[in-house]
Amino acid sequence: MTVTTQYTEPEPKRTEVDALEGPAVVEFGSPWCGYCRRAQPLIAEAFAAHPGVRHIKIADASGRRLGRSFGVKLWPTLVFLKDGKEAARVVRPVDAHEIAAALAQIDAPAGKNVVCP
């Protein structure tokens, strides 16, 4: 799966996100957010090595329930899920390495344990 470029409308319910199977990343942000736009090439670079990870991009705003349920305060916030459970989180990434390290936590090859610094 490639990186999602469009924001999902309508946002999924928290129960739907919690029921996701396998590795997934929920990205909270806004199309007008400068931090979000600056992070897109970093996100794409990190995701290139993880084609099997589902990417869900959510347009967040005041009063949006999904972002509040995850405690999102800054954009972009990437929540890394393994079988619907949060395994890692990256807020306002500055390089692809921190995103790649979080992706490795949820998308490790079978039989391998990943240790991240």
CNS distance restraints for C-alpha pairs under 8 A (distance, minus, plus):
assign (resid   1 and name CA) (resid  51 and name CA) 4.81 0.50 0.50
assign (resid   1 and name CA) (resid  52 and name CA) 5.51 0.50 0.50
assign (resid   1 and name CA) (resid  53 and name CA) 6.50 0.50 0.50
assign (resid   1 and name CA) (resid  54 and name CA) 6.45 0.50 0.50
assign (resid   1 and name CA) (resid  55 and name CA) 7.89 0.50 0.50
assign (resid   2 and name CA) (resid  47 and name CA) 7.34 0.50 0.50
assign (resid   2 and name CA) (resid  48 and name CA) 7.50 0.50 0.50
assign (resid   2 and name CA) (resid  51 and name CA) 6.11 0.50 0.50
assign (resid   2 and name CA) (resid  55 and name CA) 7.76 0.50 0.50
assign (resid   3 and name CA) (resid  43 and name CA) 7.66 0.50 0.50
assign (resid   3 and name CA) (resid  44 and name CA) 5.96 0.50 0.50
assign (resid   3 and name CA) (resid  47 and name CA) 6.61 0.50 0.50
assign (resid   3 and name CA) (resid  55 and name CA) 6.10 0.50 0.50
assign (resid   4 and name CA) (resid  55 and name CA) 5.95 0.50 0.50
assign (resid   4 and name CA) (resid  56 and name CA) 6.69 0.50 0.50
assign (resid   4 and name CA) (resid  57 and name CA) 6.54 0.50 0.50
assign (resid   5 and name CA) (resid  57 and name CA) 7.57 0.50 0.50
assign (resid   6 and name CA) (resid  57 and name CA) 6.85 0.50 0.50
assign (resid   7 and name CA) (resid  31 and name CA) 7.96 0.50 0.50
assign (resid   7 and name CA) (resid  56 and name CA) 7.73 0.50 0.50
assign (resid   7 and name CA) (resid  57 and name CA) 4.90 0.50 0.50
assign (resid   7 and name CA) (resid  58 and name CA) 5.27 0.50 0.50
assign (resid   7 and name CA) (resid  59 and name CA) 5.67 0.50 0.50
assign (resid   8 and name CA) (resid  56 and name CA) 6.97 0.50 0.50
assign (resid   8 and name CA) (resid  57 and name CA) 5.81 0.50 0.50
assign (resid   8 and name CA) (resid  58 and name CA) 5.52 0.50 0.50
assign (resid   8 and name CA) (resid  59 and name CA) 7.08 0.50 0.50
assign (resid   9 and name CA) (resid  58 and name CA) 7.76 0.50 0.50
assign (resid  11 and name CA) (resid  58 and name CA) 6.28 0.50 0.50
assign (resid  11 and name CA) (resid  59 and name CA) 7.76 0.50 0.50
assign (resid  11 and name CA) (resid  66 and name CA) 7.32 0.50 0.50
assign (resid  12 and name CA) (resid  16 and name CA) 6.27 0.50 0.50
assign (resid  12 and name CA) (resid  17 and name CA) 6.87 0.50 0.50
assign (resid  12 and name CA) (resid  66 and name CA) 7.51 0.50 0.50
assign (resid  13 and name CA) (resid  17 and name CA) 6.60 0.50 0.50
assign (resid  13 and name CA) (resid  66 and name CA) 6.69 0.50 0.50
assign (resid  14 and name CA) (resid  18 and name CA) 6.08 0.50 0.50
assign (resid  14 and name CA) (resid  66 and name CA) 5.97 0.50 0.50
assign (resid  14 and name CA) (resid  69 and name CA) 7.45 0.50 0.50
assign (resid  15 and name CA) (resid  19 and name CA) 6.17 0.50 0.50
assign (resid  16 and name CA) (resid  20 and name CA) 6.60 0.50 0.50
assign (resid  17 and name CA) (resid  84 and name CA) 6.07 0.50 0.50
assign (resid  18 and name CA) (resid  83 and name CA) 7.51 0.50 0.50
assign (resid  18 and name CA) (resid  84 and name CA) 4.13 0.50 0.50
assign (resid  18 and name CA) (resid  85 and name CA) 6.57 0.50 0.50
assign (resid  19 and name CA) (resid  83 and name CA) 7.03 0.50 0.50
assign (resid  19 and name CA) (resid  84 and name CA) 5.40 0.50 0.50
assign (resid  20 and name CA) (resid  24 and name CA) 7.57 0.50 0.50
assign (resid  20 and name CA) (resid  83 and name CA) 5.56 0.50 0.50
assign (resid  20 and name CA) (resid  84 and name CA) 4.90 0.50 0.50
assign (resid  21 and name CA) (resid  82 and name CA) 7.14 0.50 0.50
assign (resid  21 and name CA) (resid  83 and name CA) 4.28 0.50 0.50
assign (resid  21 and name CA) (resid  84 and name CA) 6.31 0.50 0.50
assign (resid  22 and name CA) (resid  53 and name CA) 7.81 0.50 0.50
assign (resid  22 and name CA) (resid  81 and name CA) 7.87 0.50 0.50
assign (resid  22 and name CA) (resid  82 and name CA) 5.45 0.50 0.50
assign (resid  22 and name CA) (resid  83 and name CA) 4.70 0.50 0.50
assign (resid  22 and name CA) (resid  84 and name CA) 7.62 0.50 0.50
assign (resid  23 and name CA) (resid  52 and name CA) 7.69 0.50 0.50
assign (resid  23 and name CA) (resid  53 and name CA) 5.25 0.50 0.50
assign (resid  23 and name CA) (resid  54 and name CA) 6.46 0.50 0.50
assign (resid  23 and name CA) (resid  80 and name CA) 7.51 0.50 0.50
assign (resid  23 and name CA) (resid  81 and name CA) 5.72 0.50 0.50
assign (resid  23 and name CA) (resid  82 and name CA) 4.62 0.50 0.50
assign (resid  23 and name CA) (resid  83 and name CA) 6.31 0.50 0.50
assign (resid  23 and name CA) (resid 106 and name CA) 5.46 0.50 0.50
assign (resid  23 and name CA) (resid 107 and name CA) 6.02 0.50 0.50
assign (resid  24 and name CA) (resid  53 and name CA) 5.26 0.50 0.50
assign (resid  24 and name CA) (resid  54 and name CA) 4.42 0.50 0.50
assign (resid  24 and name CA) (resid  55 and name CA) 5.83 0.50 0.50
assign (resid  24 and name CA) (resid  56 and name CA) 7.55 0.50 0.50
assign (resid  24 and name CA) (resid  80 and name CA) 6.06 0.50 0.50
assign (resid  24 and name CA) (resid  81 and name CA) 5.11 0.50 0.50
assign (resid  24 and name CA) (resid  82 and name CA) 6.48 0.50 0.50
assign (resid  24 and name CA) (resid  83 and name CA) 7.89 0.50 0.50
assign (resid  24 and name CA) (resid  84 and name CA) 7.85 0.50 0.50
assign (resid  24 and name CA) (resid 106 and name CA) 7.79 0.50 0.50
assign (resid  25 and name CA) (resid  53 and name CA) 7.19 0.50 0.50
assign (resid  25 and name CA) (resid  54 and name CA) 6.17 0.50 0.50
assign (resid  25 and name CA) (resid  55 and name CA) 4.92 0.50 0.50
assign (resid  25 and name CA) (resid  56 and name CA) 6.15 0.50 0.50
assign (resid  25 and name CA) (resid  78 and name CA) 6.42 0.50 0.50
assign (resid  25 and name CA) (resid  79 and name CA) 5.53 0.50 0.50
assign (resid  25 and name CA) (resid  80 and name CA) 4.55 0.50 0.50
assign (resid  25 and name CA) (resid  81 and name CA) 5.91 0.50 0.50
assign (resid  26 and name CA) (resid  55 and name CA) 6.09 0.50 0.50
assign (resid  26 and name CA) (resid  56 and name CA) 4.78 0.50 0.50
assign (resid  26 and name CA) (resid  57 and name CA) 5.91 0.50 0.50
assign (resid  26 and name CA) (resid  58 and name CA) 7.08 0.50 0.50
assign (resid  26 and name CA) (resid  78 and name CA) 5.70 0.50 0.50
assign (resid  26 and name CA) (resid  79 and name CA) 5.15 0.50 0.50
assign (resid  26 and name CA) (resid  80 and name CA) 6.62 0.50 0.50
assign (resid  26 and name CA) (resid  81 and name CA) 7.77 0.50 0.50
assign (resid  27 and name CA) (resid  55 and name CA) 7.39 0.50 0.50
assign (resid  27 and name CA) (resid  56 and name CA) 6.10 0.50 0.50
assign (resid  27 and name CA) (resid  57 and name CA) 4.72 0.50 0.50
assign (resid  27 and name CA) (resid  58 and name CA) 5.92 0.50 0.50
assign (resid  27 and name CA) (resid  76 and name CA) 6.65 0.50 0.50
assign (resid  27 and name CA) (resid  77 and name CA) 5.74 0.50 0.50
assign (resid  27 and name CA) (resid  78 and name CA) 4.40 0.50 0.50
assign (resid  27 and name CA) (resid  79 and name CA) 6.35 0.50 0.50
assign (resid  28 and name CA) (resid  57 and name CA) 6.17 0.50 0.50
assign (resid  28 and name CA) (resid  58 and name CA) 4.91 0.50 0.50
assign (resid  28 and name CA) (resid  59 and name CA) 6.11 0.50 0.50
assign (resid  28 and name CA) (resid  60 and name CA) 5.69 0.50 0.50
assign (resid  28 and name CA) (resid  67 and name CA) 6.86 0.50 0.50
assign (resid  28 and name CA) (resid  72 and name CA) 7.60 0.50 0.50
assign (resid  28 and name CA) (resid  75 and name CA) 6.32 0.50 0.50
assign (resid  28 and name CA) (resid  76 and name CA) 5.46 0.50 0.50
assign (resid  28 and name CA) (resid  77 and name CA) 5.18 0.50 0.50
assign (resid  28 and name CA) (resid  78 and name CA) 6.35 0.50 0.50
assign (resid  29 and name CA) (resid  33 and name CA) 7.01 0.50 0.50
assign (resid  29 and name CA) (resid  36 and name CA) 6.05 0.50 0.50
assign (resid  29 and name CA) (resid  57 and name CA) 7.61 0.50 0.50
assign (resid  29 and name CA) (resid  58 and name CA) 6.38 0.50 0.50
assign (resid  29 and name CA) (resid  59 and name CA) 5.34 0.50 0.50
assign (resid  29 and name CA) (resid  60 and name CA) 5.36 0.50 0.50
assign (resid  29 and name CA) (resid  75 and name CA) 4.88 0.50 0.50
assign (resid  29 and name CA) (resid  76 and name CA) 4.68 0.50 0.50
assign (resid  29 and name CA) (resid  77 and name CA) 6.81 0.50 0.50
assign (resid  30 and name CA) (resid  36 and name CA) 6.72 0.50 0.50
assign (resid  30 and name CA) (resid  58 and name CA) 7.74 0.50 0.50
assign (resid  30 and name CA) (resid  59 and name CA) 4.95 0.50 0.50
assign (resid  30 and name CA) (resid  60 and name CA) 6.03 0.50 0.50
assign (resid  30 and name CA) (resid  61 and name CA) 7.76 0.50 0.50
assign (resid  30 and name CA) (resid  75 and name CA) 7.47 0.50 0.50
assign (resid  30 and name CA) (resid  76 and name CA) 7.81 0.50 0.50
assign (resid  31 and name CA) (resid  36 and name CA) 7.21 0.50 0.50
assign (resid  31 and name CA) (resid  37 and name CA) 7.18 0.50 0.50
assign (resid  31 and name CA) (resid  59 and name CA) 7.28 0.50 0.50
assign (resid  32 and name CA) (resid  36 and name CA) 7.85 0.50 0.50
assign (resid  32 and name CA) (resid  37 and name CA) 7.65 0.50 0.50
assign (resid  33 and name CA) (resid  37 and name CA) 6.33 0.50 0.50
assign (resid  33 and name CA) (resid  75 and name CA) 7.47 0.50 0.50
assign (resid  34 and name CA) (resid  38 and name CA) 6.09 0.50 0.50
assign (resid  35 and name CA) (resid  39 and name CA) 6.19 0.50 0.50
assign (resid  35 and name CA) (resid  75 and name CA) 6.75 0.50 0.50
assign (resid  35 and name CA) (resid  76 and name CA) 6.63 0.50 0.50
assign (resid  35 and name CA) (resid  92 and name CA) 6.70 0.50 0.50
assign (resid  36 and name CA) (resid  40 and name CA) 6.54 0.50 0.50
assign (resid  36 and name CA) (resid  75 and name CA) 6.31 0.50 0.50
assign (resid  36 and name CA) (resid  76 and name CA) 5.16 0.50 0.50
assign (resid  36 and name CA) (resid  92 and name CA) 7.66 0.50 0.50
assign (resid  38 and name CA) (resid  42 and name CA) 7.92 0.50 0.50
assign (resid  39 and name CA) (resid  43 and name CA) 6.16 0.50 0.50
assign (resid  39 and name CA) (resid  76 and name CA) 7.64 0.50 0.50
assign (resid  39 and name CA) (resid  92 and name CA) 7.34 0.50 0.50
assign (resid  39 and name CA) (resid  93 and name CA) 6.45 0.50 0.50
assign (resid  39 and name CA) (resid  94 and name CA) 7.24 0.50 0.50
assign (resid  40 and name CA) (resid  44 and name CA) 6.13 0.50 0.50
assign (resid  41 and name CA) (resid  45 and name CA) 6.06 0.50 0.50
assign (resid  42 and name CA) (resid  46 and name CA) 6.27 0.50 0.50
assign (resid  42 and name CA) (resid  93 and name CA) 7.82 0.50 0.50
assign (resid  42 and name CA) (resid  94 and name CA) 7.84 0.50 0.50
assign (resid  42 and name CA) (resid  95 and name CA) 6.03 0.50 0.50
assign (resid  42 and name CA) (resid  96 and name CA) 4.66 0.50 0.50
assign (resid  42 and name CA) (resid  99 and name CA) 7.80 0.50 0.50
assign (resid  43 and name CA) (resid  47 and name CA) 6.08 0.50 0.50
assign (resid  43 and name CA) (resid  96 and name CA) 6.43 0.50 0.50
assign (resid  43 and name CA) (resid  99 and name CA) 6.83 0.50 0.50
assign (resid  44 and name CA) (resid  48 and name CA) 6.17 0.50 0.50
assign (resid  45 and name CA) (resid  49 and name CA) 7.81 0.50 0.50
assign (resid  45 and name CA) (resid  96 and name CA) 6.39 0.50 0.50
assign (resid  46 and name CA) (resid  50 and name CA) 7.46 0.50 0.50
assign (resid  46 and name CA) (resid  96 and name CA) 5.42 0.50 0.50
assign (resid  46 and name CA) (resid  97 and name CA) 7.14 0.50 0.50
assign (resid  46 and name CA) (resid  99 and name CA) 6.05 0.50 0.50
assign (resid  46 and name CA) (resid 100 and name CA) 4.97 0.50 0.50
assign (resid  46 and name CA) (resid 103 and name CA) 7.82 0.50 0.50
assign (resid  47 and name CA) (resid  51 and name CA) 6.49 0.50 0.50
assign (resid  47 and name CA) (resid  53 and name CA) 7.75 0.50 0.50
assign (resid  47 and name CA) (resid 100 and name CA) 7.33 0.50 0.50
assign (resid  47 and name CA) (resid 103 and name CA) 7.79 0.50 0.50
assign (resid  50 and name CA) (resid 103 and name CA) 7.43 0.50 0.50
assign (resid  50 and name CA) (resid 107 and name CA) 7.12 0.50 0.50
assign (resid  53 and name CA) (resid 107 and name CA) 7.10 0.50 0.50
assign (resid  60 and name CA) (resid  64 and name CA) 6.15 0.50 0.50
assign (resid  60 and name CA) (resid  67 and name CA) 6.21 0.50 0.50
assign (resid  61 and name CA) (resid  67 and name CA) 7.85 0.50 0.50
assign (resid  63 and name CA) (resid  68 and name CA) 7.59 0.50 0.50
assign (resid  64 and name CA) (resid  68 and name CA) 6.57 0.50 0.50
assign (resid  65 and name CA) (resid  69 and name CA) 6.05 0.50 0.50
assign (resid  66 and name CA) (resid  70 and name CA) 6.54 0.50 0.50
assign (resid  67 and name CA) (resid  71 and name CA) 6.26 0.50 0.50
assign (resid  67 and name CA) (resid  72 and name CA) 5.27 0.50 0.50
assign (resid  68 and name CA) (resid  72 and name CA) 5.86 0.50 0.50
assign (resid  72 and name CA) (resid  77 and name CA) 6.71 0.50 0.50
assign (resid  74 and name CA) (resid  91 and name CA) 6.86 0.50 0.50
assign (resid  74 and name CA) (resid  92 and name CA) 7.34 0.50 0.50
assign (resid  75 and name CA) (resid  91 and name CA) 6.84 0.50 0.50
assign (resid  75 and name CA) (resid  92 and name CA) 6.23 0.50 0.50
assign (resid  76 and name CA) (resid  91 and name CA) 5.97 0.50 0.50
assign (resid  76 and name CA) (resid  92 and name CA) 5.30 0.50 0.50
assign (resid  76 and name CA) (resid  93 and name CA) 7.81 0.50 0.50
assign (resid  77 and name CA) (resid  89 and name CA) 7.15 0.50 0.50
assign (resid  77 and name CA) (resid  90 and name CA) 5.88 0.50 0.50
assign (resid  77 and name CA) (resid  91 and name CA) 4.43 0.50 0.50
assign (resid  77 and name CA) (resid  92 and name CA) 6.31 0.50 0.50
assign (resid  78 and name CA) (resid  89 and name CA) 5.62 0.50 0.50
assign (resid  78 and name CA) (resid  90 and name CA) 5.19 0.50 0.50
assign (resid  78 and name CA) (resid  91 and name CA) 6.29 0.50 0.50
assign (resid  79 and name CA) (resid  86 and name CA) 6.63 0.50 0.50
assign (resid  79 and name CA) (resid  87 and name CA) 7.87 0.50 0.50
assign (resid  79 and name CA) (resid  88 and name CA) 6.23 0.50 0.50
assign (resid  79 and name CA) (resid  89 and name CA) 4.65 0.50 0.50
assign (resid  79 and name CA) (resid  90 and name CA) 6.74 0.50 0.50
assign (resid  80 and name CA) (resid  86 and name CA) 5.76 0.50 0.50
assign (resid  80 and name CA) (resid  87 and name CA) 5.70 0.50 0.50
assign (resid  80 and name CA) (resid  88 and name CA) 5.06 0.50 0.50
assign (resid  80 and name CA) (resid  89 and name CA) 5.86 0.50 0.50
assign (resid  80 and name CA) (resid 102 and name CA) 6.84 0.50 0.50
assign (resid  80 and name CA) (resid 103 and name CA) 6.98 0.50 0.50
assign (resid  80 and name CA) (resid 106 and name CA) 6.93 0.50 0.50
assign (resid  81 and name CA) (resid  85 and name CA) 5.12 0.50 0.50
assign (resid  81 and name CA) (resid  86 and name CA) 4.49 0.50 0.50
assign (resid  81 and name CA) (resid  87 and name CA) 5.51 0.50 0.50
assign (resid  81 and name CA) (resid  88 and name CA) 7.20 0.50 0.50
assign (resid  81 and name CA) (resid 106 and name CA) 6.63 0.50 0.50
assign (resid  82 and name CA) (resid  86 and name CA) 6.53 0.50 0.50
assign (resid  82 and name CA) (resid  87 and name CA) 6.40 0.50 0.50
assign (resid  82 and name CA) (resid 106 and name CA) 5.43 0.50 0.50
assign (resid  87 and name CA) (resid 105 and name CA) 7.03 0.50 0.50
assign (resid  87 and name CA) (resid 106 and name CA) 6.88 0.50 0.50
assign (resid  88 and name CA) (resid 102 and name CA) 5.81 0.50 0.50
assign (resid  88 and name CA) (resid 105 and name CA) 7.46 0.50 0.50
assign (resid  89 and name CA) (resid 102 and name CA) 7.18 0.50 0.50
assign (resid  90 and name CA) (resid  98 and name CA) 7.35 0.50 0.50
assign (resid  90 and name CA) (resid  99 and name CA) 6.81 0.50 0.50
assign (resid  90 and name CA) (resid 102 and name CA) 7.60 0.50 0.50
assign (resid  93 and name CA) (resid  98 and name CA) 6.94 0.50 0.50
assign (resid  93 and name CA) (resid  99 and name CA) 7.12 0.50 0.50
assign (resid  94 and name CA) (resid  98 and name CA) 7.94 0.50 0.50
assign (resid  95 and name CA) (resid  99 and name CA) 7.39 0.50 0.50
assign (resid  96 and name CA) (resid 100 and name CA) 6.05 0.50 0.50
assign (resid  97 and name CA) (resid 101 and name CA) 6.06 0.50 0.50
assign (resid  98 and name CA) (resid 102 and name CA) 6.39 0.50 0.50
assign (resid  99 and name CA) (resid 103 and name CA) 6.15 0.50 0.50
assign (resid 100 and name CA) (resid 104 and name CA) 6.12 0.50 0.50
assign (resid 101 and name CA) (resid 105 and name CA) 6.65 0.50 0.50
assign (resid 101 and name CA) (resid 116 and name CA) 6.45 0.50 0.50
assign (resid 102 and name CA) (resid 106 and name CA) 7.01 0.50 0.50
assign (resid 103 and name CA) (resid 107 and name CA) 5.88 0.50 0.50
assign (resid 104 and name CA) (resid 108 and name CA) 5.34 0.50 0.50
assign (resid 104 and name CA) (resid 114 and name CA) 6.82 0.50 0.50
assign (resid 105 and name CA) (resid 114 and name CA) 6.25 0.50 0.50
assign (resid 105 and name CA) (resid 115 and name CA) 7.91 0.50 0.50
assign (resid 105 and name CA) (resid 116 and name CA) 7.75 0.50 0.50
assign (resid 108 and name CA) (resid 112 and name CA) 6.44 0.50 0.50
assign (resid 108 and name CA) (resid 113 and name CA) 7.10 0.50 0.50
assign (resid 108 and name CA) (resid 114 and name CA) 6.56 0.50 0.50
